[in-house]
Amino acid sequence: MSTATIDLKANTSSNRLVISGAMAGLAGGAVFGMMMGMMGMLPVVGMLVGQESAIIGLIVHMMISAFIGAVYGLVAGKLTLNFSKAVISGVINGVVWWVLGALILMPIMLGMTQMIFVIEQTQWLSLMGHIIYGVVTALVFIPLVKRS
């Protein structure tokens, strides 16, 4: 990886940042989705739309991944990124969405409000997956936005 920085502020449109971020989010989501599939968690994600199905869960997961990636693209577009800053921003992105998604929104949407901010083994594995998602998204985002 190059240590050169990429200044996105000057000449990158919001549309390019959103599209590049969404595509990077899909890459991160694919990696995280494989992990979730191996842990048997995709049917739980499917329950967010009322379908306890791994296939539906994967589709929902990938849609969420693209959205979060698009948000990351907009935020990262305000930064001057290099490899180390991308990794750090990816970790932060993963942790933020772990708290918002896994610890707050998902329990609320599944009617399990007693599980908000409950951290057990499953949530620690989820944190690991979210961090990996964030780092993969960040590292894929740089070449995508640079190329577009």
Secondary structure in CASP SS format (residue, H / E / C, confidence):
PFRMAT SS
TARGET T0000
AUTHOR 0000-0000-0000
METHOD secondary structure of the structure
MODEL  1
M C 1.00
S C 1.00
T C 1.00
A C 1.00
T C 1.00
I E 1.00
D E 1.00
L C 1.00
K C 1.00
A C 1.00
N C 1.00
T C 1.00
S C 1.00
S H 1.00
N H 1.00
R H 1.00
L H 1.00
V H 1.00
I H 1.00
S H 1.00
G H 1.00
A H 1.00
M H 1.00
A H 1.00
G H 1.00
L H 1.00
A H 1.00
G H 1.00
G H 1.00
A H 1.00
V H 1.00
F H 1.00
G H 1.00
M H 1.00
M H 1.00
M H 1.00
G H 1.00
M H 1.00
M H 1.00
G C 1.00
M C 1.00
L H 1.00
P H 1.00
V H 1.00
V H 1.00
G H 1.00
M H 1.00
L H 1.00
V H 1.00
G C 1.00
Q C 1.00
E C 1.00
S C 1.00
A H 1.00
I H 1.00
I H 1.00
G H 1.00
L H 1.00
I H 1.00
V H 1.00
H H 1.00
M H 1.00
M H 1.00
I H 1.00
S H 1.00
A H 1.00
F H 1.00
I H 1.00
G H 1.00
A H 1.00
V H 1.00
Y H 1.00
G H 1.00
L H 1.00
V H 1.00
A H 1.00
G C 1.00
K C 1.00
L C 1.00
T E 1.00
L E 1.00
N C 1.00
F H 1.00
S H 1.00
K H 1.00
A H 1.00
V H 1.00
I H 1.00
S H 1.00
G H 1.00
V H 1.00
I H 1.00
N H 1.00
G H 1.00
V H 1.00
V H 1.00
W H 1.00
W H 1.00
V H 1.00
L H 1.00
G H 1.00
A H 1.00
L H 1.00
I H 1.00
L H 1.00
M H 1.00
P H 1.00
I H 1.00
M H 1.00
L C 1.00
G C 1.00
M C 1.00
T H 1.00
Q H 1.00
M H 1.00
I C 1.00
F C 1.00
V C 1.00
I C 1.00
E C 1.00
Q H 1.00
T H 1.00
Q H 1.00
W H 1.00
L H 1.00
S H 1.00
L H 1.00
M H 1.00
G H 1.00
H H 1.00
I H 1.00
I H 1.00
Y H 1.00
G H 1.00
V H 1.00
V H 1.00
T H 1.00
A H 1.00
L H 1.00
V H 1.00
F H 1.00
I H 1.00
P H 1.00
L H 1.00
V H 1.00
K H 1.00
R H 1.00
S C 1.00
END
